[in-house]
Amino acid sequence: MLKNETKARLKAGEAVVGSWLGIPSAVSTRFMAQLGFDYLTVDMEHQPIGIETASAMFATIAGAGITPLARIPWNTAENIKRVLDCGAAGIVVPMVNTRAEAEAAVAAAKYPPQGIRSVGGALHAMNFRTDPATYYARANEEILVVVQAESPQGVANAEEILSVPGVDAVFIGPNDLLAQMGQVPKMENDSPQFVEALAHILRTAQKHGVAAGIHTSDHEMCNRRLQQGFRFLALASDARFMVAGAGAELKRTTIPGRAERQGGEVLRY
């Protein structure tokens, strides 16, 4: 059975860099999977990606030799079970605000006796290049559990949340965290409340041996966060890369009247 290399590297104290997938396509996923990311997260919370498409995307990512993760729509056992049974090697759980919510996420991701995950399926084993029996015996060791810190409540409860056994990483969602603080959602902000929240999460994660992570918009921001001690980094997204690349080329193309017709800045995702 293949090891979950992303989980192994985080456990060893190393850093990993991945990206976010919001385009519901195994074809575009295949291109992203060839670029050298450590993991790719299929975003099923905010994007129009159903379980069948996600399953094909997980297989494509795993086939390229990197780690397929799923950001589930919400913290329920059903959501967690479905993505893991369909081939994800880990979960990113949104808006985890309490210790009980973290415990529920871990329990749903683990087979008994550590958890409540029910036994079934075969796609999970295929993505780990093994048989179902071996997968059932070892999955608890290999599945990556990431909880998201996206609210002041989650930040305040970081000590209780990140001390839960089985939580491997915490991932800060900057947009939601800022929105819940009553500020403009964006990837970076120098307000004292936001800066201290990030520092608190980082300190608490390091204390409990949990990898601290955050979403970044470009390589400069990613490098800064790595230097600060974050170890589970997400770099932009497939849609962001596509729009930024196409927009930059179009902007450099001298078409008469283009600026007037385009009217505005290139969208950012």
HUJOHU-V485140 format. One record per pair of residues at least 12 apart in sequence whose C-alpha atoms are under 6 Angstrom apart, sorted by the first residue. I is the first residue (numbers start at 1). GAP is how many residues later the second one is. Records with the same first field share a line. If there is no record, write none. Layout:
I: GAP + GAP
//
This chain:
1: 127 + 128 + 129
2: 126
4: 138
7: 137
15: 216
16: 22 + 215 + 216
17: 21 + 216 + 217
18: 19 + 20 + 21 + 22 + 216
19: 21 + 215 + 216 + 217 + 218
20: 20 + 21 + 217
21: 20 + 21 + 22 + 216 + 217
22: 21 + 25
24: 25
26: 30 + 31
33: 28
38: 28
39: 27 + 28 + 29
40: 28
41: 28 + 29
42: 28
43: 28
44: 27 + 28 + 29
45: 27 + 28
55: 31
58: 29 + 30
62: 65
68: 20 + 21
69: 19 + 20 + 21 + 22
70: 21 + 22
71: 20 + 21
75: 18
77: 31
85: 36 + 39
86: 37 + 38
87: 36 + 37 + 40
89: 54
90: 53 + 54 + 55
91: 54 + 55
92: 54 + 55
93: 54 + 55
94: 54
95: 53 + 55
96: 52
97: 56 + 57
99: 61 + 62
102: 59
106: 60
110: 30
145: 22 + 23
146: 22 + 23 + 24
147: 23
148: 22 + 23 + 24
149: 23
150: 22 + 23 + 26 + 27
151: 26 + 29
168: 42
169: 41 + 42 + 43
170: 42 + 43
171: 42 + 43
172: 42
174: 13
175: 12
211: 20
212: 18 + 19 + 20
213: 17 + 18 + 19 + 20
214: 19
215: 19
216: 18 + 19 + 20
217: 18 + 19
240: 29
//
